[in-house]
Amino acid sequence: MQCALQAVAGLGPRRPRRAYHWRRVTAPLAITLVGIGFLGAFFAGFLGIGGALVMFPLLLYVPPLLGVGRLEVRDVVGITMALVFVSALSGFLAHRRYGVVNRQLTVLGGIAGTIGSFAGALVSRWTDDRWLLAVFAVMATAGAILILIPGGENDPISGRDALQFSPLRIVLVAGGVGVAAGFVGAGGAFLLVPLLVVVVRVPVRVTIASSLGITSMTAVAGFVGKLVTHQIPFVAALTVAVAAIPGARLGAAVSHRVSSRHLKRALAITIVLAAARVWWDVIQMLARG
């Protein structure tokens, strides 16, 4: 496990990068990836996050822990971006049926986030794996701090589209998160959701539904950016995506049976635990020099 984490963090001798080959996805690894895809997509639909917050650490640590294989950080980034798009779009369509999507928030945030995500994805091509891991940890920490700030529990029963928010705040928040998200291969919703609640002052339930629409749009740009720079391991990405659609739909259905207050608590717990896990490995990486 220690050797796997060292390789993940980019420690030890640097080997020439090899092309991702389909034969590296064995049957045990494929089964593991399907399970991870379902779990990540469930959280996407349930909490309004694209799934990266859960997917990133699971893809890094679970396969080597189970002894079924290991994925490089850059491969994980590419797989995560592909899954974020699939799970976010599926979750968004499921939430839309419940009438909790705000059009202004989704359209403005989606456009700004898409531009930022594409730029971040292109820049990440020339970035060391260590920095990708560190940026992800910083993003998760910011999300953890923001989601603990009180507010956003009010849940209007109807007229979600009638709610109006500051266009400038929406653009700045979604655009900034898009750049960081495209950089690390995440949809960025684990940071976008707390920012929309705290800065734009959107109710939690409306934020969860609308953020999935924003995330699906930004993930397209991030996916294309990584695709043209050859950062997507296709077979592993398709394997993970197999379970994403049913996982996201189930998560969305469960989300609408939970109160806004409990949803926010679940968001806080998830983000804090993920941030702590990633920071632990960043600290270990720095300690080993």
ABEGO torsion letter per residue (X at the ends): XAAAAAAAAGBEBBBBBBBBBAAABBAAAAAAAAAAAAAAAAAAAAAGBAGAAAAAAAAAAAAAAAGAEBBBAAAAAAAAAAAAAAAAAAAAAAAAAAGABBAAAAAAAAAAAAAAAAAAAAAAAABBAAAAAAAAAAAAAAAAAAAABBEGABBBABGAAABBBBAAAAAAAAAAAAAAAAAAGBAGAAAAAAAAAAAAGBBAAAAAAAAAAAAAAAAAAAAAAAAAAGABBAAAAAAAAAAAAAAAAAAAAAAAABBAAAAAAAAAAAAAAAAAAAAAAAAAAAAAX
